[in-house]
Amino acid sequence: MSTIESSVSSILLDRVAEWLTNSSLAGDDLENIVRGFCERIAAAGLPIARVHLTFSMLHPLYDALGFTWRRASGVTIEGYRHSVGAKPDRFLQSPYYYLLDNNLQHIRRRISLDGAAEFPIFEDLRAEKITDYLAFVQPFGDGSVQGMMGSWSTDNHFGFSDDMIDALLRMQNHLAVAAKMAVLGKLANNMLTTYLGGDAGKRVLNGQIRRGDGETIRAALVMGDMRQSTMYAEKEGRQAYIDTLNEFFDAIAAPFNRNGGEILSFLGDGFLAVYPCGRHKDPSKIASQAALSAVHQAQARVAELNNERAEKGLGAINYGIGLHIGNVMLGNVGLKDRLTFSAFGSAVNEVQRLQALTKKYNREVVASQAFAGYCGGEWTTLGEEKLRGIRQKVTILQPRAPAPARAIDGDFREVAPNGLSEAEQVILLHRDAKKQAKRATAEGFVQ
C-alpha cells in the first residue's frame, strides 16, 4: 500500500485515451479493452487496486457481462444470466442500488478499517485493504437499456485526490465510448450466432449478405421432428406449447450443435443440423460417426425429459430423426430487402423425406444406405423406398446399437445460480426502471 499520494501523468492518460480509440477502431473485444485499460491507467500513475465494470448485453441468455480487475491478479469475468424473482438483500443494500434508487451518477466513500460498514460490500473491500471507493453509472445514451456500471477502488493511504477523481471521470467517458463499440460488435455477433448459427453468422459477418451469395458443401445431415405437435398446441395452449417445444429442443437438438455439428435452422417443431466434411471417405466417415453419436446422446436426453414429464403427469414427447449425407447449398435467399440464410438442395429434401419415414416404420431413427455405409457399425434394413425426385429406390436402415442409458454429456438442463450477483441485479433494476418509466409515460402518470 502506498504511503504517499501518487501523482497522475496527464500525458500518459492521454496515451490511454488514444489507445482506447485505436482499440475501438480495430474492433477489439470487450475483454481486451477492459484488461488493457485497467493495466494502462495503473501504469499511468493512478493507484488503482480494484476495478469492477458491468456491461448490459442484449442477449437471449445473458443480461450482463461483468469484469473485476485486481492489480495483483488481473481480470476475472462473469456472465449474468436472465433470472426472475425477488432481489436479494445484499443487492438492496449495495452502492449500486443506492445509485439507481436515488438517481445518482456517482457515489464516493472513504472506507475505514473499523466500525459499521455502510454497505456489505465494504466488508469485502476492507479485507483487500481498500481505503477509498468511487461507484458510477454510465448509460450508453438516453433511453437505452444498455450501459456501464462499476466502481474504482484504491488502497492508497490518502485515498483518491481530486485530480485522481477528475482523471477517472475523464477516462471513464473514453472507456464508455470504446466499450459501447465493443458491446455493439458483440451484440451483432450474439444475434447472428443465436439466430443463424455459428458458421452461418460468421459468413454473414464476413460479407455474405447479398441475395444469391453462398456455396456448396458436403455434409452429414440430421433432420429431427417432434411428433403430434398439433395435438400439443391444441391441448396445452400457446405458452405451454412453446415451453414444451423449447424443452424438446433443449433435450434433442443440443448434441448436434457441437463436435463439428451445427444446427442450421429450426423448422417449426423440427430442426436441420449439418456436419460439414470433405469429399473423401475418411472425412465422410468422421462426420457420419459424429452425427450418430449425437443421435445416441439426443435419445438419452429425451428419455430423461420424458421421465420428468411422467413424474408431472405429462405425456411423453415422441420424435423422428432422419440421417443422410450429400451436397448442401448454403446461401442467402428471399426478397431483396428480406433475406434468410438457409440450406437447400436435393440432399436436404431427401433427409426430410427420410425423417418422415420414421412414422411409417415406427422408429425413432432411420438412415440412408449412403449414411450407414460411411458411418459403419451395425444396421438393420427396414425396407426400400422410392423418394420423390430420386429415380432408384433408397434402402432405409435403422442403427442396431441401443442409445446409452443416460446422456453422456451430463444433465441437459442449465441450472441458474442461487441468487443473483450485484451486477446482474443492477441491470435488472435498470431495465425495470426503464420499463416502468415508459409505462407510466404512456399512461400519463409522469409529470
VOPAGU-2260 file (C-alpha; in pm, 1 decimal, decimal comma):
REM VOPAGU-2260
SITE   aa  ch    i         X         Y         Z
SITE  MET   A    0       0,0       0,0       0,0
SITE  SER   A    1     132,4     344,9     -86,7
SITE  THR   A    2     218,4     585,2     195,5
SITE  ILE   A    3     244,5     897,3     -21,9
SITE  GLU   A    4      -5,6    1049,6    -259,9
SITE  SER   A    5      57,0     921,6    -612,1
SITE  SER   A    6      88,3    1172,0    -895,9
SITE  VAL   A    7    -114,1    1136,9   -1214,0
SITE  SER   A    8      51,6    1179,2   -1550,8
SITE  SER   A    9    -179,1    1365,7   -1790,2
SITE  ILE   A   10      49,3    1276,1   -2078,3
SITE  LEU   A   11      22,6     904,0   -2005,1
SITE  LEU   A   12    -353,5     928,0   -1956,0
SITE  ASP   A   13    -381,1    1093,1   -2296,7
SITE  ARG   A   14    -196,7     791,5   -2434,1
SITE  VAL   A   15    -452,1     563,9   -2266,1
SITE  ALA   A   16    -734,0     759,3   -2429,4
SITE  GLU   A   17    -557,4     727,8   -2765,1
SITE  TRP   A   18    -513,8     354,2   -2709,5
SITE  LEU   A   19    -886,0     319,0   -2636,9
SITE  THR   A   20    -970,1     497,3   -2962,5
SITE  ASN   A   21    -736,0     277,5   -3164,5
SITE  SER   A   22    -865,6     -38,9   -2994,6
SITE  SER   A   23   -1221,6      60,2   -3072,7
SITE  LEU   A   24   -1140,3     129,9   -3437,4
SITE  ALA   A   25    -957,7    -204,3   -3460,1
SITE  GLY   A   26   -1265,0    -387,8   -3331,5
SITE  ASP   A   27   -1105,2    -526,7   -3014,2
SITE  ASP   A   28   -1333,9    -729,3   -2793,3
SITE  LEU   A   29   -1461,4    -608,7   -2457,5
SITE  GLU   A   30   -1230,3    -828,5   -2251,9
SITE  ASN   A   31    -915,7    -694,6   -2418,7
SITE  ILE   A   32   -1037,6    -337,3   -2386,2
SITE  VAL   A   33   -1114,1    -372,3   -2015,1
SITE  ARG   A   34    -790,3    -553,8   -1935,0
SITE  GLY   A   35    -573,9    -316,4   -2137,7
SITE  PHE   A   36    -745,4      -9,5   -1995,4
SITE  CYS   A   37    -703,5    -116,6   -1632,4
SITE  GLU   A   38    -337,9    -206,1   -1679,1
SITE  ARG   A   39    -267,4     123,5   -1852,7
SITE  ILE   A   40    -437,1     357,2   -1605,3
SITE  ALA   A   41    -247,6     182,9   -1326,7
SITE  ALA   A   42      77,2     226,4   -1521,2
SITE  ALA   A   43      -7,0     595,2   -1575,4
SITE  GLY   A   44      15,9     659,5   -1202,8
SITE  LEU   A   45    -338,7     610,0   -1075,6
SITE  PRO   A   46    -316,6     398,2    -757,6
SITE  ILE   A   47    -597,5     164,1    -863,4
SITE  ALA   A   48    -618,0    -161,5    -666,9
SITE  ARG   A   49    -955,1    -289,9    -790,7
SITE  VAL   A   50   -1189,2    -208,2   -1079,8
SITE  HIS   A   51   -1534,5    -357,1   -1123,7
SITE  LEU   A   52   -1718,4    -299,5   -1452,9
SITE  THR   A   53   -2052,6    -436,8   -1567,4
SITE  PHE   A   54   -2197,7    -401,1   -1916,4
SITE  SER   A   55   -2560,0    -472,0   -2001,4
SITE  MET   A   56   -2599,2    -700,3   -2302,7
SITE  LEU   A   57   -2883,3    -766,8   -2542,9
SITE  HIS   A   58   -2850,6   -1143,8   -2548,2
SITE  PRO   A   59   -3103,7   -1429,8   -2537,4
SITE  LEU   A   60   -2928,8   -1590,0   -2237,9
SITE  TYR   A   61   -2747,4   -1313,6   -2050,1
SITE  ASP   A   62   -2840,7    -978,5   -1900,1
SITE  ALA   A   63   -2488,6    -855,0   -1839,4
SITE  LEU   A   64   -2118,5    -923,9   -1858,6
SITE  GLY   A   65   -1905,6    -837,0   -1555,3
SITE  PHE   A   66   -1530,9    -779,3   -1519,8
SITE  THR   A   67   -1333,8    -746,6   -1197,9
SITE  TRP   A   68    -970,8    -635,0   -1229,9
SITE  ARG   A   69    -728,8    -653,0    -939,2
SITE  ARG   A   70    -377,9    -519,6    -952,1
SITE  ALA   A   71    -237,5    -840,5    -808,2
SITE  SER   A   72    -435,2   -1096,7   -1010,8
SITE  GLY   A   73    -569,1    -940,8   -1330,3
SITE  VAL   A   74    -919,1    -983,1   -1475,3
SITE  THR   A   75   -1196,0   -1227,5   -1386,6
SITE  ILE   A   76   -1514,5   -1244,3   -1597,0
SITE  GLU   A   77   -1872,7   -1342,7   -1517,6
SITE  GLY   A   78   -2180,8   -1377,8   -1735,0
SITE  TYR   A   79   -2502,2   -1290,3   -1554,9
SITE  ARG   A   80   -2792,4   -1499,9   -1679,8
SITE  HIS   A   81   -3153,5   -1392,3   -1714,6
SITE  SER   A   82   -3348,8   -1461,5   -1399,2
SITE  VAL   A   83   -3660,5   -1354,7   -1217,5
SITE  GLY   A   84   -3764,6   -1331,2    -857,3
SITE  ALA   A   85   -3711,0   -1115,2    -553,0
SITE  LYS   A   86   -3391,8    -913,7    -537,6
SITE  PRO   A   87   -3158,0   -1032,7    -259,0
SITE  ASP   A   88   -3090,9    -815,1      43,6
SITE  ARG   A   89   -2723,5    -782,9     -44,8
SITE  PHE   A   90   -2812,0    -602,4    -365,1
SITE  LEU   A   91   -3073,9    -384,7    -198,2
SITE  GLN   A   92   -2800,4    -280,6      46,1
SITE  SER   A   93   -2538,9    -220,0    -223,5
SITE  PRO   A   94   -2388,6     107,1    -353,3
SITE  TYR   A   95   -2527,8      24,4    -698,4
SITE  TYR   A   96   -2882,8       8,1    -568,7
SITE  TYR   A   97   -2824,6     332,6    -380,1
SITE  LEU   A   98   -2712,2     499,5    -703,7
SITE  LEU   A   99   -3012,5     381,6    -902,0
SITE  ASP   A  100   -3266,8     435,0    -628,0
SITE  ASN   A  101   -3152,5     794,7    -579,4
SITE  ASN   A  102   -3093,0     867,4    -948,8
SITE  LEU   A  103   -2725,3     947,7    -889,3
SITE  GLN   A  104   -2433,7     919,2   -1128,8
SITE  HIS   A  105   -2160,6     876,6    -866,5
SITE  ILE   A  106   -2108,9     781,4    -504,0
SITE  ARG   A  107   -1773,2     817,6    -327,4
SITE  ARG   A  108   -1694,9     672,0      14,0
SITE  ARG   A  109   -1381,6     651,3     226,0
SITE  ILE   A  110   -1357,9     305,4     382,1
SITE  SER   A  111   -1241,5     290,6     740,0
SITE  LEU   A  112   -1068,8     -10,4     889,6
SITE  ASP   A  113   -1322,6     -48,2    1169,6
SITE  GLY   A  114   -1675,8      44,5    1264,5
SITE  ALA   A  115   -2001,3     -44,3    1094,4
SITE  ALA   A  116   -1986,4     -76,0     717,1
SITE  GLU   A  117   -2237,8     138,0     528,2
SITE  PHE   A  118   -2271,2    -130,5     258,8
SITE  PRO   A  119   -2196,6    -505,1     295,7
SITE  ILE   A  120   -1952,6    -494,0       3,0
SITE  PHE   A  121   -1730,3    -268,0     210,3
SITE  GLU   A  122   -1654,8    -559,8     442,1
SITE  ASP   A  123   -1502,9    -740,6     145,0
SITE  LEU   A  124   -1311,8    -430,9      40,5
SITE  ARG   A  125   -1170,1    -390,9     390,8
SITE  ALA   A  126   -1020,3    -737,9     360,0
SITE  GLU   A  127    -843,1    -613,2      46,4
SITE  LYS   A  128    -719,2    -304,3     238,1
SITE  ILE   A  129    -922,1     -69,5      18,6
SITE  THR   A  130    -930,0     287,1     154,3
SITE  ASP   A  131   -1142,2     475,1     -99,3
SITE  TYR   A  132   -1429,1     373,9    -327,9
SITE  LEU   A  133   -1597,8     552,3    -620,2
SITE  ALA   A  134   -1900,1     392,1    -790,0
SITE  PHE   A  135   -2072,9     521,9   -1103,6
SITE  VAL   A  136   -2349,2     475,5   -1361,1
SITE  GLN   A  137   -2268,6     541,7   -1729,2
SITE  PRO   A  138   -2563,4     495,1   -1971,6
SITE  PHE   A  139   -2492,6     437,1   -2340,3
SITE  GLY   A  140   -2733,9     709,2   -2448,0
SITE  ASP   A  141   -3070,4     844,7   -2333,7
SITE  GLY   A  142   -3344,7     585,7   -2320,6
SITE  SER   A  143   -3104,0     295,0   -2378,3
SITE  VAL   A  144   -3117,4     -15,5   -2160,3
SITE  GLN   A  145   -2753,1     -71,5   -2242,8
SITE  GLY   A  146   -2482,9      88,1   -2034,3
SITE  MET   A  147   -2189,1      51,2   -1799,9
SITE  MET   A  148   -2181,0      48,3   -1420,7
SITE  GLY   A  149   -1887,2      -5,5   -1195,8
SITE  SER   A  150   -1651,0     113,5    -929,8
SITE  TRP   A  151   -1292,1     230,1    -881,7
SITE  SER   A  152   -1110,9     134,0    -560,6
SITE  THR   A  153    -771,0     226,7    -420,8
SITE  ASP   A  154    -555,0     106,3    -134,6
SITE  ASN   A  155    -359,0     432,9    -132,2
SITE  HIS   A  156    -320,4     559,4     222,9
SITE  PHE   A  157    -456,9     901,8     125,7
SITE  GLY   A  158    -736,4     763,5     -90,3
SITE  PHE   A  159    -834,1     939,2    -412,5
SITE  SER   A  160    -725,1    1301,4    -452,1
SITE  ASP   A  161    -931,7    1549,3    -652,3
SITE  ASP   A  162    -700,9    1522,2    -952,1
SITE  MET   A  163    -729,7    1142,5    -939,8
SITE  ILE   A  164   -1109,8    1162,2    -935,4
SITE  ASP   A  165   -1101,2    1412,3   -1221,8
SITE  ALA   A  166    -875,8    1177,7   -1418,5
SITE  LEU   A  167   -1100,7     876,9   -1350,2
SITE  LEU   A  168   -1413,6    1061,5   -1461,6
SITE  ARG   A  169   -1240,1    1178,0   -1778,7
SITE  MET   A  170   -1110,8     831,3   -1857,9
SITE  GLN   A  171   -1448,8     682,7   -1773,6
SITE  ASN   A  172   -1602,0     866,8   -2068,8
SITE  HIS   A  173   -1333,0     740,7   -2306,9
SITE  LEU   A  174   -1382,1     386,5   -2176,0
SITE  ALA   A  175   -1759,8     412,2   -2220,3
SITE  VAL   A  176   -1722,1     503,1   -2589,6
SITE  ALA   A  177   -1481,6     216,2   -2660,4
SITE  ALA   A  178   -1692,7     -25,8   -2455,5
SITE  LYS   A  179   -2011,0      75,9   -2635,9
SITE  MET   A  180   -1849,6      -3,0   -2970,9
SITE  ALA   A  181   -1730,5    -340,8   -2840,2
SITE  VAL   A  182   -2074,9    -417,1   -2693,5
SITE  LEU   A  183   -2242,1    -332,9   -3025,3
SITE  GLY   A  184   -1995,7    -560,4   -3204,8
SITE  LYS   A  185   -2063,6    -835,8   -2953,1
SITE  LEU   A  186   -2435,6    -776,5   -2992,5
SITE  ALA   A  187   -2415,6    -825,0   -3368,6
SITE  ASN   A  188   -2215,8   -1144,2   -3321,4
SITE  ASN   A  189   -2453,4   -1270,3   -3049,0
SITE  MET   A  190   -2762,7   -1210,7   -3258,6
SITE  LEU   A  191   -2621,7   -1366,1   -3575,3
SITE  THR   A  192   -2483,9   -1667,4   -3385,8
SITE  THR   A  193   -2809,8   -1718,5   -3197,0
SITE  TYR   A  194   -3043,6   -1681,4   -3492,3
SITE  LEU   A  195   -2829,6   -1813,5   -3778,2
SITE  GLY   A  196   -2580,8   -2044,7   -3606,1
SITE  GLY   A  197   -2207,2   -2005,6   -3555,5
SITE  ASP   A  198   -2083,2   -2077,2   -3906,4
SITE  ALA   A  199   -2367,0   -1900,4   -4085,4
SITE  GLY   A  200   -2327,0   -1599,8   -3856,3
SITE  LYS   A  201   -1957,4   -1576,8   -3940,6
SITE  ARG   A  202   -2035,7   -1597,6   -4312,5
SITE  VAL   A  203   -2276,5   -1304,9   -4284,6
SITE  LEU   A  204   -2034,6   -1100,1   -4072,8
SITE  ASN   A  205   -1763,1   -1169,7   -4328,2
SITE  GLY   A  206   -1971,3   -1019,3   -4605,0
SITE  GLN   A  207   -2204,4   -1287,9   -4744,1
SITE  ILE   A  208   -2505,0   -1058,2   -4720,7
SITE  ARG   A  209   -2630,3   -1021,9   -5078,2
SITE  ARG   A  210   -2910,4   -1229,2   -5222,8
SITE  GLY   A  211   -2756,3   -1523,2   -5403,9
SITE  ASP   A  212   -2433,2   -1529,2   -5202,6
SITE  GLY   A  213   -2348,3   -1884,2   -5098,5
SITE  GLU   A  214   -2157,1   -2201,6   -5166,1
SITE  THR   A  215   -2197,3   -2579,2   -5188,0
SITE  ILE   A  216   -2054,0   -2804,3   -4917,2
SITE  ARG   A  217   -2061,9   -3176,2   -4843,2
SITE  ALA   A  218   -2208,2   -3272,7   -4506,0
SITE  ALA   A  219   -2369,8   -3539,7   -4296,1
SITE  LEU   A  220   -2729,2   -3425,9   -4242,7
SITE  VAL   A  221   -2963,3   -3469,0   -3949,0
SITE  MET   A  222   -3332,4   -3381,0   -3964,5
SITE  GLY   A  223   -3532,6   -3407,4   -3642,2
SITE  ASP   A  224   -3902,3   -3350,2   -3582,2
SITE  MET   A  225   -4140,9   -3363,3   -3286,0
SITE  ARG   A  226   -4444,2   -3584,3   -3329,7
SITE  GLN   A  227   -4805,8   -3480,9   -3258,4
SITE  SER   A  228   -4716,2   -3114,2   -3222,1
SITE  THR   A  229   -5061,5   -3004,8   -3340,7
SITE  MET   A  230   -5219,7   -3204,6   -3060,2
SITE  TYR   A  231   -4988,2   -3042,8   -2801,6
SITE  ALA   A  232   -5066,0   -2696,2   -2937,2
SITE  GLU   A  233   -5442,4   -2751,4   -2919,1
SITE  LYS   A  234   -5434,4   -2928,1   -2582,1
SITE  GLU   A  235   -5183,0   -2715,9   -2391,2
SITE  GLY   A  236   -5239,8   -2368,4   -2530,7
SITE  ARG   A  237   -4991,1   -2129,2   -2685,9
SITE  GLN   A  238   -4747,0   -2062,0   -2399,3
SITE  ALA   A  239   -4746,2   -2417,2   -2262,8
SITE  TYR   A  240   -4684,2   -2548,1   -2613,3
SITE  ILE   A  241   -4393,6   -2306,5   -2665,6
SITE  ASP   A  242   -4246,8   -2420,3   -2332,9
SITE  THR   A  243   -4286,7   -2785,0   -2434,1
SITE  LEU   A  244   -4125,0   -2717,6   -2770,3
SITE  ASN   A  245   -3829,3   -2543,7   -2605,9
SITE  GLU   A  246   -3788,0   -2833,8   -2361,6
SITE  PHE   A  247   -3786,1   -3069,6   -2656,5
SITE  PHE   A  248   -3524,1   -2867,3   -2843,5
SITE  ASP   A  249   -3309,7   -2835,2   -2529,0
SITE  ALA   A  250   -3310,2   -3211,8   -2496,8
SITE  ILE   A  251   -3284,2   -3334,4   -2852,6
SITE  ALA   A  252   -3108,2   -3062,7   -3052,3
SITE  ALA   A  253   -2817,0   -2953,9   -2830,2
SITE  PRO   A  254   -2591,9   -3257,7   -2904,8
SITE  PHE   A  255   -2598,7   -3167,3   -3274,6
SITE  ASN   A  256   -2456,0   -2821,7   -3207,6
SITE  ARG   A  257   -2108,5   -2942,7   -3102,3
SITE  ASN   A  258   -1827,8   -3178,2   -3209,5
SITE  GLY   A  259   -1829,4   -3047,1   -3564,4
SITE  GLY   A  260   -2206,7   -3020,4   -3595,8
SITE  GLU   A  261   -2424,4   -2713,3   -3619,0
SITE  ILE   A  262   -2797,6   -2651,6   -3601,9
SITE  LEU   A  263   -2850,1   -2471,1   -3929,8
SITE  SER   A  264   -3218,5   -2396,2   -3888,6
SITE  PHE   A  265   -3529,1   -2466,5   -3683,5
SITE  LEU   A  266   -3830,6   -2551,5   -3896,1
SITE  GLY   A  267   -4144,2   -2520,7   -3684,7
SITE  ASP   A  268   -4119,8   -2817,4   -3448,8
SITE  GLY   A  269   -3816,0   -2964,4   -3626,0
SITE  PHE   A  270   -3453,5   -2880,3   -3697,3
SITE  LEU   A  271   -3181,5   -2936,6   -3954,5
SITE  ALA   A  272   -2822,1   -2999,2   -3844,2
SITE  VAL   A  273   -2514,8   -3034,3   -4064,4
SITE  TYR   A  274   -2172,2   -3189,8   -4011,4
SITE  PRO   A  275   -1955,7   -3041,1   -4290,3
SITE  CYS   A  276   -1690,0   -3274,7   -4424,4
SITE  GLY   A  277   -1455,3   -3330,4   -4715,0
SITE  ARG   A  278   -1550,0   -3528,5   -5023,4
SITE  HIS   A  279   -1338,6   -3833,2   -4942,1
SITE  LYS   A  280   -1416,7   -4145,9   -4741,3
SITE  ASP   A  281   -1236,9   -4063,2   -4416,7
SITE  PRO   A  282   -1387,6   -3715,0   -4363,7
SITE  SER   A  283   -1731,1   -3852,5   -4453,2
SITE  LYS   A  284   -1684,1   -4133,9   -4200,1
SITE  ILE   A  285   -1582,9   -3893,5   -3923,3
SITE  ALA   A  286   -1879,8   -3663,8   -3988,1
SITE  SER   A  287   -2129,7   -3953,0   -4004,2
SITE  GLN   A  288   -1999,8   -4109,9   -3683,7
SITE  ALA   A  289   -2015,2   -3775,5   -3504,2
SITE  ALA   A  290   -2376,4   -3734,7   -3616,2
SITE  LEU   A  291   -2471,2   -4084,9   -3498,9
SITE  SER   A  292   -2301,5   -4028,3   -3163,1
SITE  ALA   A  293   -2508,5   -3712,7   -3122,2
SITE  VAL   A  294   -2821,7   -3914,3   -3206,2
SITE  HIS   A  295   -2746,9   -4151,6   -2916,4
SITE  GLN   A  296   -2699,4   -3858,4   -2680,6
SITE  ALA   A  297   -3022,0   -3698,3   -2803,0
SITE  GLN   A  298   -3217,4   -4019,8   -2745,3
SITE  ALA   A  299   -3090,8   -4042,9   -2388,8
SITE  ARG   A  300   -3168,4   -3677,7   -2320,2
SITE  VAL   A  301   -3525,5   -3708,0   -2448,7
SITE  ALA   A  302   -3565,8   -4019,7   -2232,8
SITE  GLU   A  303   -3462,3   -3811,5   -1928,9
SITE  LEU   A  304   -3706,9   -3539,7   -2027,7
SITE  ASN   A  305   -3990,8   -3789,1   -2067,3
SITE  ASN   A  306   -3915,9   -3938,2   -1725,1
SITE  GLU   A  307   -3951,5   -3591,9   -1573,7
SITE  ARG   A  308   -4272,9   -3532,1   -1765,8
SITE  ALA   A  309   -4415,4   -3864,6   -1645,3
SITE  GLU   A  310   -4348,5   -3760,6   -1284,4
SITE  LYS   A  311   -4553,7   -3447,2   -1352,3
SITE  GLY   A  312   -4834,7   -3644,7   -1511,5
SITE  LEU   A  313   -4748,8   -3523,9   -1862,2
SITE  GLY   A  314   -4734,5   -3735,6   -2174,7
SITE  ALA   A  315   -4414,5   -3844,8   -2344,4
SITE  ILE   A  316   -4275,9   -3645,6   -2636,4
SITE  ASN   A  317   -4217,7   -3858,5   -2944,8
SITE  TYR   A  318   -3992,6   -3770,7   -3235,1
SITE  GLY   A  319   -3831,4   -3888,2   -3556,2
SITE  ILE   A  320   -3475,1   -3839,3   -3685,1
SITE  GLY   A  321   -3351,0   -3889,4   -4040,4
SITE  LEU   A  322   -2980,7   -3928,7   -4129,9
SITE  HIS   A  323   -2824,5   -3873,2   -4470,2
SITE  ILE   A  324   -2508,1   -3745,5   -4638,5
SITE  GLY   A  325   -2466,3   -3538,9   -4952,3
SITE  ASN   A  326   -2406,2   -3196,7   -5102,6
SITE  VAL   A  327   -2577,7   -2898,2   -4945,6
SITE  MET   A  328   -2612,4   -2549,7   -5089,8
SITE  LEU   A  329   -2582,1   -2272,3   -4829,4
SITE  GLY   A  330   -2679,2   -1919,4   -4916,9
SITE  ASN   A  331   -2896,4   -1609,8   -4891,0
SITE  VAL   A  332   -3239,2   -1640,0   -5045,9
SITE  GLY   A  333   -3558,6   -1437,9   -5029,6
SITE  LEU   A  334   -3657,4   -1083,6   -5119,4
SITE  LYS   A  335   -3406,3    -811,7   -5193,2
SITE  ASP   A  336   -3484,1    -643,6   -4861,4
SITE  ARG   A  337   -3576,7    -953,0   -4657,4
SITE  LEU   A  338   -3330,5   -1243,1   -4671,6
SITE  THR   A  339   -3272,8   -1565,8   -4485,6
SITE  PHE   A  340   -2957,8   -1775,4   -4471,8
SITE  SER   A  341   -3069,0   -2129,0   -4549,9
SITE  ALA   A  342   -2970,2   -2472,9   -4675,8
SITE  PHE   A  343   -3128,5   -2626,8   -4979,9
SITE  GLY   A  344   -3070,3   -2885,8   -5248,7
SITE  SER   A  345   -3163,2   -3246,7   -5318,5
SITE  ALA   A  346   -2981,7   -3386,2   -5012,2
SITE  VAL   A  347   -3184,3   -3157,7   -4782,7
SITE  ASN   A  348   -3507,4   -3271,1   -4946,0
SITE  GLU   A  349   -3401,6   -3634,3   -4911,9
SITE  VAL   A  350   -3316,4   -3617,3   -4542,4
SITE  GLN   A  351   -3651,3   -3450,7   -4478,8
SITE  ARG   A  352   -3830,9   -3738,9   -4651,8
SITE  LEU   A  353   -3618,5   -3991,0   -4462,5
SITE  GLN   A  354   -3724,8   -3831,3   -4137,0
SITE  ALA   A  355   -4089,3   -3861,5   -4239,7
SITE  LEU   A  356   -4040,0   -4237,3   -4291,5
SITE  THR   A  357   -3985,5   -4282,1   -3915,4
SITE  LYS   A  358   -4365,9   -4263,5   -3893,5
SITE  LYS   A  359   -4417,2   -4540,2   -4147,1
SITE  TYR   A  360   -4163,1   -4773,5   -3984,8
SITE  ASN   A  361   -4248,6   -4667,9   -3629,2
SITE  ARG   A  362   -3882,8   -4599,5   -3549,8
SITE  GLU   A  363   -3714,5   -4306,8   -3379,1
SITE  VAL   A  364   -3415,5   -4304,7   -3616,5
SITE  VAL   A  365   -3371,3   -4406,0   -3979,3
SITE  ALA   A  366   -3081,3   -4350,5   -4220,0
SITE  SER   A  367   -2999,8   -4382,3   -4586,0
SITE  GLN   A  368   -2766,9   -4651,8   -4717,2
SITE  ALA   A  369   -2517,9   -4377,4   -4807,7
SITE  PHE   A  370   -2501,4   -4255,2   -4447,6
SITE  ALA   A  371   -2478,1   -4604,4   -4297,1
SITE  GLY   A  372   -2209,9   -4703,0   -4546,7
SITE  TYR   A  373   -1981,2   -4418,8   -4442,8
SITE  CYS   A  374   -2067,7   -4444,1   -4073,4
SITE  GLY   A  375   -2005,0   -4815,1   -4033,9
SITE  GLY   A  376   -2136,4   -5017,4   -3740,9
SITE  GLU   A  377   -2437,4   -5245,8   -3722,1
SITE  TRP   A  378   -2758,2   -5157,6   -3901,7
SITE  THR   A  379   -3093,1   -5325,1   -3959,1
SITE  THR   A  380   -3250,8   -5294,3   -4304,4
SITE  LEU   A  381   -3611,8   -5176,3   -4279,0
SITE  GLY   A  382   -3700,3   -5170,0   -4647,7
SITE  GLU   A  383   -3664,8   -4983,9   -4974,4
SITE  GLU   A  384   -3849,1   -4667,3   -5057,6
SITE  LYS   A  385   -3898,4   -4452,8   -5363,6
SITE  LEU   A  386   -3821,5   -4097,9   -5254,8
SITE  ARG   A  387   -3971,7   -3821,8   -5461,9
SITE  GLY   A  388   -3715,3   -3680,6   -5702,1
SITE  ILE   A  389   -3490,1   -3990,6   -5695,7
SITE  ARG   A  390   -3515,3   -4248,0   -5973,5
SITE  GLN   A  391   -3386,9   -4552,6   -5791,0
SITE  LYS   A  392   -3521,4   -4679,4   -5461,8
SITE  VAL   A  393   -3336,5   -4592,3   -5143,4
SITE  THR   A  394   -3254,1   -4853,7   -4881,1
SITE  ILE   A  395   -3375,9   -4746,9   -4536,7
SITE  LEU   A  396   -3183,9   -4864,8   -4228,6
SITE  GLN   A  397   -3200,2   -4838,4   -3853,3
SITE  PRO   A  398   -2896,0   -4836,0   -3621,1
SITE  ARG   A  399   -2883,1   -5152,7   -3409,5
SITE  ALA   A  400   -2674,5   -5010,0   -3127,7
SITE  PRO   A  401   -2906,0   -4900,2   -2846,0
SITE  ALA   A  402   -2884,5   -4548,3   -2709,7
SITE  PRO   A  403   -2680,7   -4507,2   -2390,3
SITE  ALA   A  404   -2868,0   -4548,0   -2063,3
SITE  ARG   A  405   -2805,4   -4181,0   -1977,5
SITE  ALA   A  406   -2692,4   -3868,4   -2154,7
SITE  ILE   A  407   -2315,7   -3898,8   -2171,2
SITE  ASP   A  408   -2262,7   -3523,2   -2163,0
SITE  GLY   A  409   -2447,2   -3478,2   -1836,1
SITE  ASP   A  410   -2772,7   -3312,7   -1740,9
SITE  PHE   A  411   -2917,4   -3117,0   -2031,0
SITE  ARG   A  412   -3069,6   -2854,1   -1806,6
SITE  GLU   A  413   -2867,1   -2544,3   -1732,1
SITE  VAL   A  414   -2929,0   -2453,6   -1370,5
SITE  ALA   A  415   -2930,8   -2087,0   -1278,8
SITE  PRO   A  416   -2707,0   -1990,2    -985,0
SITE  ASN   A  417   -2862,4   -1947,0    -641,8
SITE  GLY   A  418   -2927,0   -1574,8    -605,3
SITE  LEU   A  419   -2810,6   -1303,1    -836,6
SITE  SER   A  420   -2492,2   -1101,9    -818,9
SITE  GLU   A  421   -2492,7    -728,5    -761,6
SITE  ALA   A  422   -2400,8    -670,4   -1124,3
SITE  GLU   A  423   -2693,4    -875,2   -1250,4
SITE  GLN   A  424   -2934,3    -703,6   -1016,2
SITE  VAL   A  425   -2809,5    -367,0   -1138,0
SITE  ILE   A  426   -2900,4    -449,7   -1493,6
SITE  LEU   A  427   -3238,0    -595,3   -1399,5
SITE  LEU   A  428   -3323,9    -293,4   -1185,3
SITE  HIS   A  429   -3208,4     -54,7   -1456,8
SITE  ARG   A  430   -3426,0    -231,7   -1712,7
SITE  ASP   A  431   -3722,4    -244,3   -1473,4
SITE  ALA   A  432   -3690,9     128,0   -1415,9
SITE  LYS   A  433   -3687,8     196,8   -1791,8
SITE  LYS   A  434   -3994,1     -22,0   -1845,2
SITE  GLN   A  435   -4182,1     142,2   -1557,5
SITE  ALA   A  436   -4096,7     490,4   -1683,5
SITE  LYS   A  437   -4215,8     407,7   -2034,5
SITE  ARG   A  438   -4534,3     251,1   -1898,4
SITE  ALA   A  439   -4604,0     548,4   -1674,3
SITE  THR   A  440   -4542,6     793,3   -1960,3
SITE  ALA   A  441   -4782,3     601,4   -2182,4
SITE  GLU   A  442   -5049,8     611,0   -1913,9
SITE  GLY   A  443   -4999,0     982,4   -1842,9
SITE  PHE   A  444   -4869,9     936,1   -1487,5
SITE  VAL   A  445   -4536,1    1111,8   -1541,1
SITE  GLN   A  446   -4547,4    1489,2   -1497,6
